[in-house]
Amino acid sequence: MPEEILQQKLAKVRHLVLDVDGVLTDGKLYFDNSGNELKTFHTLDGHGIKMLQQSGVAVAIITGRRSGLVEKRAHDLGITRLIQGREDKYTAFKELFAGESYDLDNIAYIGDDYPDLQVMTRIGCPIAVPNAAPPVLERAIWVTTRQGGEGAVREVCDRIMQAQGTFDAALAPYIAE
């Protein structure tokens, strides 16, 4: 997709919806000897999400697995829209926005695997991570340079804010004058 068109699409984003495994994490499933699940989240992604929300873009999560770790991470980041344990992601997506007016063109979604296509093929700004399944890569309008779990979400957050003209204001508190 030409850069100018991508910028126009990112400028319209009002909601960013995220998958977890393979997007917010590296996609690997880790378990300790007691069977407890472990997940690693990148701090760059977390801070990018906070900055994006402060700029006025809402963030939500839909994930196929159910995890207390994801619930805690969402809570820590101020994400109140979270649906877990759902492979039927488009139905879950509609539940996220039930009773609310929204425009599909104003929604971005970051995915990496087949269940994500249910949403990605219906919204205005489908985004994939580079280690996504080939059909996901083919249907994304943009593929991040960073891998899932390694700052890909931060890359998207920054690009959305840049397209919307809010990035400099979001960055200003961190730059010494």
Backbone as CSV, one residue per row, in Angstrom:
resi,resn,N_x,N_y,N_z,CA_x,CA_y,CA_z,C_x,C_y,C_z
1,MET,0.845,-1.180,0.000,0.000,0.000,0.000,0.890,1.242,0.000
2,PRO,0.566,2.207,-0.842,1.340,3.451,-0.857,1.319,4.139,0.512
3,GLU,2.442,4.722,0.872,2.600,5.370,2.179,1.525,6.424,2.435
4,GLU,1.174,7.189,1.438,0.180,8.256,1.604,-1.184,7.685,2.000
5,ILE,-1.577,6.592,1.387,-2.863,5.970,1.711,-2.821,5.362,3.109
6,LEU,-1.696,4.726,3.456,-1.540,4.186,4.812,-1.666,5.301,5.843
7,GLN,-1.014,6.419,5.604,-1.091,7.559,6.528,-2.536,8.035,6.688
8,GLN,-3.282,8.082,5.589,-4.684,8.505,5.642,-5.510,7.536,6.479
9,LYS,-5.266,6.253,6.314,-6.012,5.253,7.080,-5.659,5.342,8.563
10,LEU,-4.379,5.484,8.874,-3.954,5.596,10.276,-4.502,6.870,10.918
11,ALA,-4.617,7.923,10.147,-5.141,9.189,10.673,-6.593,9.071,11.111
12,LYS,-7.332,8.115,10.538,-8.755,7.942,10.864,-8.997,7.006,12.050
13,VAL,-7.957,6.337,12.552,-8.132,5.318,13.586,-8.622,5.949,14.893
14,ARG,-9.721,5.395,15.404,-10.260,5.816,16.707,-10.203,4.683,17.728
15,HIS,-10.040,3.449,17.218,-9.957,2.265,18.077,-8.855,1.357,17.545
16,LEU,-8.000,0.885,18.438,-6.985,-0.122,18.104,-7.340,-1.383,18.865
17,VAL,-7.551,-2.474,18.140,-7.881,-3.761,18.746,-6.678,-4.686,18.558
18,LEU,-6.306,-5.360,19.631,-5.105,-6.188,19.638,-5.409,-7.648,19.902
19,ASP,-4.717,-8.512,19.206,-4.608,-9.912,19.575,-3.518,-9.969,20.645
20,VAL,-3.383,-11.086,21.339,-2.355,-11.195,22.372,-1.209,-12.090,21.905
21,ASP,-1.448,-13.402,21.828,-0.364,-14.337,21.517,0.101,-14.138,20.080
22,GLY,1.356,-13.734,19.936,1.931,-13.457,18.634,1.934,-11.983,18.282
23,VAL,1.220,-11.169,19.057,1.182,-9.722,18.835,1.725,-8.999,20.074
24,LEU,1.036,-9.121,21.198,1.560,-8.560,22.450,2.635,-9.454,23.069
25,THR,2.657,-10.711,22.666,3.701,-11.640,23.120,4.385,-12.224,21.892
26,ASP,5.414,-13.015,22.115,6.134,-13.620,20.988,5.399,-14.813,20.391
27,GLY,4.256,-15.154,20.961,3.447,-16.246,20.427,3.783,-17.609,20.988
28,LYS,4.842,-17.697,21.756,5.209,-18.973,22.366,4.430,-19.136,23.664
29,LEU,4.102,-20.377,23.993,3.410,-20.661,25.247,4.427,-21.239,26.221
30,TYR,4.568,-20.586,27.359,5.523,-20.998,28.374,4.764,-21.515,29.588
31,PHE,5.222,-22.632,30.143,4.615,-23.207,31.344,5.721,-23.597,32.308
32,ASP,5.485,-23.387,33.622,6.466,-23.853,34.595,6.161,-25.308,34.956
33,ASN,6.940,-25.887,35.849,6.780,-27.295,36.209,5.445,-27.603,36.867
34,SER,4.770,-26.592,37.393,3.468,-26.786,38.013,2.322,-26.578,37.026
35,GLY,2.654,-26.277,35.779,1.624,-26.070,34.761,1.112,-24.653,34.673
36,ASN,1.731,-23.741,35.424,1.322,-22.335,35.363,1.832,-21.699,34.077
37,GLU,0.946,-20.956,33.422,1.329,-20.282,32.192,2.137,-19.029,32.500
38,LEU,3.142,-18.787,31.682,3.970,-17.589,31.791,3.895,-16.847,30.464
39,LYS,3.870,-15.540,30.515,3.875,-14.720,29.305,4.838,-13.570,29.527
40,THR,5.483,-13.152,28.455,6.318,-11.964,28.532,5.710,-10.890,27.650
41,PHE,5.684,-9.680,28.173,5.165,-8.523,27.455,6.291,-7.506,27.347
42,HIS,6.364,-6.821,26.240,7.418,-5.836,26.033,6.999,-4.492,26.607
43,THR,7.902,-3.866,27.354,7.575,-2.580,27.969,7.346,-1.483,26.935
44,LEU,8.007,-1.576,25.783,7.762,-0.580,24.735,6.291,-0.594,24.309
45,ASP,5.734,-1.789,24.146,4.326,-1.906,23.769,3.436,-1.271,24.829
46,GLY,3.710,-1.582,26.081,2.880,-1.064,27.168,2.864,0.447,27.221
47,HIS,4.033,1.046,27.114,4.067,2.508,27.185,3.447,3.132,25.936
48,GLY,3.631,2.496,24.784,2.993,2.982,23.563,1.480,2.964,23.672
49,ILE,0.945,1.898,24.263,-0.506,1.790,24.468,-1.000,2.913,25.371
50,LYS,-0.283,3.173,26.447,-0.687,4.251,27.360,-0.687,5.598,26.645
51,MET,0.361,5.861,25.878,0.450,7.134,25.149,-0.667,7.254,24.118
52,LEU,-0.947,6.164,23.424,-2.001,6.186,22.405,-3.360,6.470,23.039
53,GLN,-3.632,5.826,24.157,-4.903,6.070,24.851,-5.003,7.525,25.311
54,GLN,-3.903,8.059,25.814,-3.909,9.457,26.249,-4.134,10.409,25.084
55,SER,-3.777,9.972,23.877,-3.979,10.814,22.693,-5.417,10.763,22.190
56,GLY,-6.235,9.875,22.769,-7.646,9.808,22.403,-8.063,8.582,21.614
57,VAL,-7.153,7.660,21.371,-7.488,6.424,20.659,-7.740,5.331,21.688
58,ALA,-8.897,4.695,21.614,-9.249,3.616,22.542,-8.532,2.330,22.129
59,VAL,-8.148,1.521,23.113,-7.466,0.247,22.855,-8.264,-0.879,23.496
60,ALA,-8.412,-1.971,22.767,-9.134,-3.150,23.252,-8.329,-4.392,22.908
61,ILE,-8.659,-5.496,23.578,-7.980,-6.776,23.343,-9.021,-7.862,23.116
62,ILE,-8.784,-8.683,22.085,-9.544,-9.920,21.876,-8.517,-11.036,21.733
63,THR,-8.643,-12.074,22.562,-7.673,-13.162,22.504,-8.370,-14.514,22.565
64,GLY,-7.803,-15.468,21.879,-8.372,-16.811,21.841,-8.136,-17.606,23.112
65,ARG,-7.116,-17.259,23.852,-6.814,-17.961,25.098,-7.334,-17.149,26.277
66,ARG,-7.470,-17.809,27.404,-7.908,-17.151,28.635,-6.735,-17.180,29.617
67,SER,-6.398,-16.014,30.169,-5.237,-15.929,31.043,-5.392,-14.798,32.052
68,GLY,-5.125,-15.109,33.297,-5.105,-14.086,34.339,-3.990,-13.079,34.092
69,LEU,-2.920,-13.532,33.445,-1.812,-12.630,33.132,-2.245,-11.544,32.155
70,VAL,-3.059,-11.908,31.173,-3.554,-10.928,30.208,-4.505,-9.951,30.889
71,GLU,-5.337,-10.471,31.767,-6.253,-9.599,32.506,-5.469,-8.581,33.332
72,LYS,-4.420,-9.032,34.007,-3.586,-8.117,34.800,-2.890,-7.092,33.920
73,ARG,-2.341,-7.547,32.791,-1.644,-6.626,31.888,-2.614,-5.576,31.348
74,ALA,-3.789,-6.000,30.940,-4.797,-5.058,30.447,-5.145,-4.040,31.535
75,HIS,-5.368,-4.524,32.740,-5.697,-3.631,33.862,-4.573,-2.631,34.102
76,ASP,-3.332,-3.120,34.118,-2.181,-2.250,34.361,-2.050,-1.168,33.298
77,LEU,-2.497,-1.457,32.078,-2.392,-0.500,30.976,-3.643,0.362,30.815
78,GLY,-4.647,0.131,31.653,-5.878,0.915,31.569,-6.794,0.481,30.440
79,ILE,-6.604,-0.750,29.956,-7.472,-1.277,28.902,-8.675,-1.928,29.566
80,THR,-9.849,-1.371,29.342,-11.055,-1.885,29.993,-11.838,-2.828,29.089
81,ARG,-11.577,-2.766,27.806,-12.275,-3.649,26.862,-11.386,-4.857,26.574
82,LEU,-11.770,-5.985,27.167,-10.993,-7.206,27.054,-11.947,-8.386,26.916
83,ILE,-11.752,-9.154,25.859,-12.519,-10.386,25.679,-11.517,-11.516,25.494
84,GLN,-11.600,-12.520,26.361,-10.668,-13.644,26.338,-11.384,-14.952,26.035
85,GLY,-10.585,-15.927,25.591,-11.097,-17.271,25.372,-12.036,-17.387,24.195
86,ARG,-11.798,-16.571,23.159,-12.723,-16.545,22.025,-11.984,-16.708,20.711
87,GLU,-12.246,-17.801,20.022,-11.704,-18.002,18.676,-12.592,-17.328,17.633
88,ASP,-13.861,-17.095,17.982,-14.789,-16.406,17.076,-14.607,-14.898,17.252
89,LYS,-13.531,-14.405,16.720,-13.121,-13.038,17.016,-14.055,-11.975,16.449
90,TYR,-14.719,-12.243,15.343,-15.631,-11.223,14.826,-16.855,-11.077,15.720
91,THR,-17.377,-12.174,16.229,-18.495,-12.103,17.176,-18.049,-11.357,18.426
92,ALA,-16.855,-11.665,18.917,-16.315,-10.962,20.083,-16.126,-9.477,19.777
93,PHE,-15.656,-9.185,18.577,-15.472,-7.805,18.143,-16.797,-7.039,18.189
94,LYS,-17.855,-7.642,17.660,-19.165,-6.991,17.692,-19.624,-6.775,19.134
95,GLU,-19.305,-7.712,20.031,-19.654,-7.548,21.446,-18.903,-6.373,22.069
96,LEU,-17.664,-6.152,21.650,-16.889,-5.022,22.177,-17.598,-3.700,21.928
97,PHE,-18.248,-3.606,20.786,-18.867,-2.349,20.374,-20.390,-2.372,20.445
98,ALA,-20.957,-3.353,21.110,-22.417,-3.476,21.206,-23.020,-2.206,21.816
99,GLY,-24.087,-1.729,21.196,-24.788,-0.562,21.710,-24.062,0.742,21.489
100,GLU,-23.033,0.707,20.673,-22.213,1.893,20.455,-22.110,2.145,18.955
101,SER,-22.078,3.380,18.580,-21.910,3.731,17.178,-20.424,3.708,16.839
102,TYR,-20.062,3.054,15.744,-18.669,3.024,15.304,-18.621,2.854,13.799
103,ASP,-17.502,3.243,13.228,-17.275,3.121,11.793,-16.126,2.134,11.602
104,LEU,-16.360,1.075,10.848,-15.328,0.056,10.624,-14.061,0.644,10.014
105,ASP,-14.190,1.724,9.250,-13.020,2.373,8.656,-12.118,3.031,9.694
106,ASN,-12.650,3.272,10.887,-11.891,3.942,11.951,-11.282,2.966,12.952
107,ILE,-11.223,1.700,12.573,-10.705,0.681,13.486,-9.472,0.027,12.888
108,ALA,-8.436,-0.074,13.714,-7.219,-0.808,13.352,-7.179,-2.069,14.197
109,TYR,-6.636,-3.117,13.625,-6.521,-4.402,14.318,-5.155,-4.977,13.984
110,ILE,-4.446,-5.452,14.996,-3.153,-6.101,14.766,-3.313,-7.583,15.036
111,GLY,-3.006,-8.394,14.026,-3.150,-9.832,14.159,-1.967,-10.589,13.583
112,ASP,-2.007,-11.912,13.813,-0.924,-12.754,13.309,-1.380,-14.126,12.822
113,ASP,-2.623,-14.527,13.115,-3.019,-15.887,12.769,-4.437,-15.915,12.199
114,TYR,-4.829,-17.074,11.707,-6.097,-17.223,10.994,-7.311,-16.662,11.727
115,PRO,-7.499,-16.919,13.028,-8.692,-16.366,13.683,-8.778,-14.834,13.600
116,ASP,-7.643,-14.162,13.466,-7.632,-12.699,13.371,-8.230,-12.204,12.060
117,LEU,-8.206,-13.049,11.044,-8.747,-12.659,9.739,-10.229,-12.326,9.803
118,GLN,-10.952,-12.925,10.758,-12.379,-12.652,10.896,-12.635,-11.164,11.101
119,VAL,-11.743,-10.492,11.813,-11.875,-9.052,12.032,-11.107,-8.284,10.962
120,MET,-9.905,-8.721,10.665,-9.027,-7.984,9.755,-9.647,-7.757,8.376
121,THR,-10.455,-8.692,7.907,-11.042,-8.559,6.577,-12.278,-7.653,6.553
122,ARG,-12.664,-7.131,7.721,-13.872,-6.307,7.792,-13.610,-4.854,8.191
123,ILE,-12.422,-4.560,8.645,-12.146,-3.225,9.182,-11.270,-2.426,8.220
124,GLY,-11.103,-1.152,8.519,-10.377,-0.265,7.620,-8.877,-0.342,7.678
125,CYS,-8.335,-0.808,8.795,-6.891,-0.743,8.963,-6.350,-2.055,9.549
126,PRO,-6.309,-3.131,8.755,-5.762,-4.393,9.234,-4.237,-4.382,9.171
127,ILE,-3.603,-4.726,10.294,-2.145,-4.682,10.427,-1.657,-6.057,10.880
128,ALA,-0.515,-6.470,10.366,0.070,-7.749,10.760,1.493,-7.540,11.264
129,VAL,1.952,-8.494,12.054,3.357,-8.543,12.458,4.086,-9.406,11.423
130,PRO,5.397,-9.231,11.244,6.097,-9.933,10.160,6.139,-11.450,10.293
131,ASN,5.961,-11.968,11.491,5.958,-13.418,11.683,4.543,-13.999,11.638
132,ALA,3.606,-13.258,11.059,2.218,-13.716,10.928,2.117,-14.809,9.864
133,ALA,1.011,-15.535,9.903,0.720,-16.552,8.891,0.562,-15.859,7.531
134,PRO,1.001,-16.507,6.451,0.946,-15.879,5.122,-0.420,-15.292,4.730
135,PRO,-1.559,-15.946,4.970,-2.832,-15.314,4.603,-3.105,-14.019,5.379
136,VAL,-2.577,-13.918,6.583,-2.734,-12.700,7.372,-1.868,-11.597,6.764
137,LEU,-0.637,-11.940,6.420,0.262,-10.968,5.786,-0.339,-10.440,4.482
138,GLU,-0.954,-11.328,3.711,-1.544,-10.949,2.419,-2.704,-9.981,2.569
139,ARG,-3.416,-10.032,3.670,-4.610,-9.205,3.858,-4.364,-7.954,4.695
140,ALA,-3.161,-7.816,5.198,-2.815,-6.629,5.984,-2.477,-5.479,5.045
141,ILE,-2.856,-4.271,5.436,-2.462,-3.108,4.642,-1.065,-2.628,5.040
142,TRP,-0.589,-3.126,6.192,0.745,-2.756,6.656,1.275,-3.891,7.513
143,VAL,2.545,-4.185,7.377,3.227,-5.178,8.209,4.307,-4.439,8.982
144,THR,4.282,-4.566,10.305,5.268,-3.889,11.143,6.671,-4.427,10.847
145,THR,7.672,-3.661,11.226,9.043,-4.155,11.094,9.436,-4.983,12.309
146,ARG,8.858,-4.657,13.458,9.150,-5.414,14.685,8.249,-6.634,14.786
147,GLN,8.789,-7.696,15.369,8.051,-8.938,15.576,7.036,-8.772,16.706
148,GLY,6.049,-9.664,16.725,5.121,-9.720,17.839,5.876,-9.971,19.134
149,GLY,5.513,-9.246,20.179,6.177,-9.391,21.478,7.495,-8.664,21.578
150,GLU,7.894,-7.980,20.504,9.186,-7.284,20.492,9.044,-5.814,20.098
151,GLY,7.913,-5.218,20.451,7.712,-3.800,20.182,6.869,-3.487,18.965
152,ALA,6.227,-4.490,18.368,5.384,-4.253,17.190,4.207,-3.336,17.520
153,VAL,3.602,-3.534,18.680,2.450,-2.705,19.062,2.900,-1.258,19.263
154,ARG,4.064,-1.059,19.853,4.586,0.301,20.025,4.785,0.976,18.673
155,GLU,5.313,0.211,17.726,5.512,0.744,16.374,4.184,1.239,15.797
156,VAL,3.127,0.467,15.980,1.809,0.855,15.486,1.288,2.080,16.237
157,CYS,1.407,2.080,17.542,0.936,3.222,18.339,1.625,4.506,17.894
158,ASP,2.943,4.454,17.734,3.687,5.637,17.309,3.229,6.107,15.928
159,ARG,3.046,5.168,15.002,2.641,5.541,13.641,1.237,6.141,13.620
160,ILE,0.338,5.620,14.444,-1.010,6.198,14.520,-0.924,7.629,15.037
161,MET,-0.176,7.830,16.118,-0.053,9.179,16.675,0.631,10.129,15.696
162,GLN,1.631,9.641,14.973,2.283,10.492,13.970,1.293,10.888,12.878
163,ALA,0.506,9.941,12.405,-0.479,10.221,11.352,-1.556,11.191,11.828
164,GLN,-1.853,11.154,13.124,-2.901,12.008,13.676,-2.369,13.336,14.216
165,GLY,-1.053,13.516,14.154,-0.455,14.760,14.619,-0.395,14.893,16.123
166,THR,-0.469,13.784,16.849,-0.434,13.833,18.318,0.878,13.305,18.900
167,PHE,1.765,12.802,18.047,2.988,12.173,18.536,3.905,13.161,19.259
168,ASP,4.126,14.333,18.691,5.034,15.297,19.324,4.546,15.692,20.712
169,ALA,3.250,15.890,20.869,2.695,16.239,22.180,2.845,15.073,23.157
170,ALA,2.672,13.841,22.660,2.826,12.668,23.522,4.268,12.485,23.956
171,LEU,5.197,12.847,23.100,6.633,12.688,23.388,7.204,13.819,24.229
172,ALA,6.589,15.004,24.156,7.110,16.204,24.796,7.471,16.050,26.276
173,PRO,6.669,15.345,27.088,7.033,15.251,28.511,8.355,14.509,28.766
174,TYR,8.854,13.796,27.769,10.059,12.997,27.955,11.312,13.676,27.418
175,ILE,11.138,14.829,26.779,12.270,15.521,26.171,12.623,16.732,27.013
176,ALA,13.871,16.771,27.458,14.337,17.895,28.265,14.502,19.121,27.374
177,GLU,14.050,20.229,27.879,14.174,21.495,27.128,15.404,22.225,27.593
